[in-house]
Amino acid sequence: MKHQSDRFIQAVIFDMDGLLLDTERVLVMMIRKAAGKFGYTITGDLIRRCTGVSDDITKANFIQDFGTEVPLDEIFRCYGRYVADYFDKHGVPLKTGVPEILDALDVPGIPKAVATSTERASGESLLERTGLLHRFDALVFGDQVQRGKPEPDIFLRAASKLGVSPEYCLVLEDSENGIIAAVRAGMRPVLVPDQVQPRKEVLDLVFRSYSSLAGALTDLGVLLG
């Protein structure tokens, strides 16, 4: 399955929210607003555990913290409305350095994929609205795998769709759940943190860490091996 190349890294897999799109801060703000409407306070620890994971895992974390009586459906319907209204009003912003790093990877023809916990309908809409949808060779969404991050399934499926063995894949992630998933997939994990700084034990797993994609771009030769 190995993609032919003279580089060690032969494909790059990107997370979406908080990595390509500057949406994580909005999502955090809106889930806190929605939960607060029903009398629940979202802690930083809950945000950390829910960042980069599927809706099912997020809801399980809510039940763990608030009990089985928490009105999940009502909170998440309200959250969805808040998020949609915000993006309709303000647009969907890109993170700094996104076009530049994609352009740089296009030059040697390195395949690129998005592997996001966001469900397909929402994820495709966001990528379309930002002009990124057709910049990638493969897309894998959270509702297309049985197990979400921090399990490796989503990254392994992305590698399979690209036709590249996992050990030759570089993963760019902003969340600790994404970094753990990349490590479990046997890939090279690179951290570009967004709203939540991963714990030290997760930081110890990364190949490199950068404050922005622009920083990763300046080091692209090292990242690709």
C-alpha positions in Angstrom: 0.0 0.0 0.0 3.1 2.3 0.2 2.9 5.4 -1.9 6.0 5.7 -4.1 8.1 8.7 -3.0 11.7 9.4 -2.1 10.5 11.0 1.2 10.0 9.2 4.4 6.6 10.9 4.9 4.4 10.3 1.9 1.0 11.6 3.0 -0.2 14.3 5.4 -3.5 14.0 7.4 -5.1 17.0 8.9 -7.6 17.4 11.7 -10.3 20.0 10.9 -11.8 22.0 13.8 -9.1 23.9 15.6 -6.4 22.9 13.1 -7.6 23.9 9.6 -10.6 25.9 10.7 -10.6 28.5 13.5 -13.8 27.0 14.9 -12.9 25.4 18.2 -13.1 28.6 20.1 -16.6 29.1 18.8 -17.6 25.6 19.5 -16.4 25.9 23.1 -18.1 29.2 23.6 -21.4 27.9 22.2 -21.5 24.6 24.2 -20.9 26.5 27.4 -23.7 28.9 26.4 -26.1 26.1 25.6 -25.3 24.1 28.7 -25.6 27.2 30.8 -29.1 27.8 29.5 -30.0 24.5 31.2 -28.1 25.3 34.4 -24.9 23.3 33.7 -21.3 24.6 33.9 -18.8 23.2 31.5 -15.3 22.8 33.1 -12.0 23.0 31.3 -11.4 19.3 32.0 -14.7 18.4 30.3 -13.7 20.6 27.3 -10.3 18.8 27.1 -12.0 15.3 27.2 -14.5 16.3 24.5 -12.1 18.0 22.1 -11.5 16.1 19.0 -13.8 13.2 19.8 -17.1 12.0 18.3 -20.5 13.2 19.4 -21.1 9.8 21.2 -18.0 10.2 23.3 -18.8 13.8 24.0 -22.3 12.8 25.3 -20.8 10.0 27.4 -18.5 12.5 29.0 -21.5 14.8 29.8 -23.3 11.9 31.4 -20.1 11.0 33.4 -19.9 14.6 34.8 -23.6 15.5 35.1 -25.4 12.2 35.5 -28.0 10.4 33.4 -30.6 13.2 34.0 -28.7 15.8 31.9 -30.9 16.8 29.0 -28.4 16.0 26.3 -30.8 16.3 23.3 -32.0 19.7 24.3 -28.5 21.0 25.1 -27.1 19.8 21.8 -30.0 21.1 19.7 -29.5 24.5 21.3 -25.8 24.2 20.7 -26.3 23.4 17.1 -28.5 26.4 16.6 -26.0 28.7 18.3 -23.2 27.4 16.2 -25.1 27.6 12.9 -26.3 31.2 13.7 -22.7 32.3 14.5 -21.2 30.9 11.3 -24.1 32.3 9.2 -23.4 35.7 10.7 -19.6 35.8 10.9 -18.5 33.2 8.4 -16.1 30.3 9.0 -12.5 31.5 9.6 -9.4 29.6 8.6 -6.4 29.2 10.9 -3.3 31.1 10.0 -1.1 29.4 7.5 -3.7 26.9 6.0 -3.5 28.0 2.3 0.3 28.2 2.5 0.9 24.8 3.9 -1.5 23.2 1.5 0.2 25.0 -1.4 3.6 23.8 -0.2 2.4 20.2 -0.1 1.0 20.5 -3.6 4.4 21.3 -5.1 5.9 17.8 -4.5 2.4 16.2 -4.9 2.1 14.8 -1.4 -1.4 13.3 -0.9 -3.5 15.1 1.8 -6.5 14.0 3.8 -8.9 15.4 6.4 -9.7 13.1 9.3 -12.2 14.8 11.6 -14.6 13.7 14.3 -17.2 16.1 12.9 -20.0 14.3 11.1 -20.0 14.3 7.3 -22.8 16.6 6.6 -21.5 19.4 8.8 -17.8 18.8 8.0 -18.4 18.9 4.2 -20.4 22.1 4.6 -17.7 23.8 6.6 -14.9 22.7 4.1 -17.0 23.8 1.2 -17.7 27.2 2.8 -14.0 27.8 3.3 -13.0 26.7 -0.1 -11.0 23.7 1.2 -13.2 20.8 0.2 -11.4 20.1 -3.1 -7.9 20.7 -1.7 -7.8 17.1 -0.3 -7.4 13.7 -1.8 -9.5 12.0 0.9 -12.0 12.9 3.6 -13.0 10.8 6.6 -15.6 12.0 9.0 -16.6 10.9 12.5 -19.8 9.1 11.4 -17.8 7.0 8.9 -15.9 5.0 11.5 -17.0 2.7 14.3 -14.6 4.1 16.9 -13.7 7.8 17.1 -10.5 9.4 18.5 -8.6 8.6 20.6 -8.9 5.2 18.8 -6.9 5.1 15.5 -9.7 4.1 13.2 -10.2 7.4 11.5 -6.6 7.9 10.7 -6.2 4.3 9.5 -9.1 4.8 7.1 -7.7 8.0 5.8 -4.3 6.3 5.1 -6.1 3.5 3.4 -8.1 5.9 1.2 -4.8 7.6 0.2 -3.1 4.3 -0.5 -0.3 5.0 2.0 0.9 2.8 4.8 0.3 4.3 8.3 4.0 4.6 9.2 4.5 6.9 6.2 1.8 9.3 7.3 2.2 12.7 9.1 -0.7 13.8 11.3 -1.3 17.4 12.2 -3.5 17.7 15.2 -4.6 20.3 17.8 -6.1 18.0 20.5 -4.6 15.4 22.8 -7.3 12.8 21.7 -6.1 13.3 18.1 -2.4 12.9 19.1 -3.2 9.7 21.0 -5.2 8.4 17.9 -2.3 9.2 15.6 0.2 7.4 17.9 -2.1 4.3 18.1 -2.3 4.4 14.3 1.5 4.2 14.1 1.8 7.6 12.4 4.1 10.6 13.0 2.1 13.1 15.2 2.6 16.8 15.1 0.8 19.1 17.5 -0.5 22.6 16.8 -2.5 23.2 19.9 -5.6 25.4 19.9 -7.9 26.0 22.9 -6.6 23.3 25.1 -3.0 22.5 25.8 -2.5 18.7 26.1 -1.2 17.1 29.3 2.5 16.5 29.6 2.2 12.7 29.1 0.6 13.5 25.7 3.1 16.2 24.8 5.8 13.6 25.3 4.3 11.6 22.4 4.6 14.2 19.7 7.3 14.4 17.0 7.2 18.2 16.9 4.9 21.0 18.4 4.2 24.4 16.8 2.2 27.4 17.8 0.7 27.7 14.4 0.6 26.0 11.0 2.7 28.8 9.8 5.4 27.6 12.2 5.0 24.1 10.9 5.4 25.3 7.4 8.8 26.8 8.1 9.9 23.4 9.3 8.2 21.3 6.6 11.4 19.7 5.4 12.1 18.3 8.9 8.4 17.1 9.3 8.5 15.2 6.0 11.8 13.6 6.7 
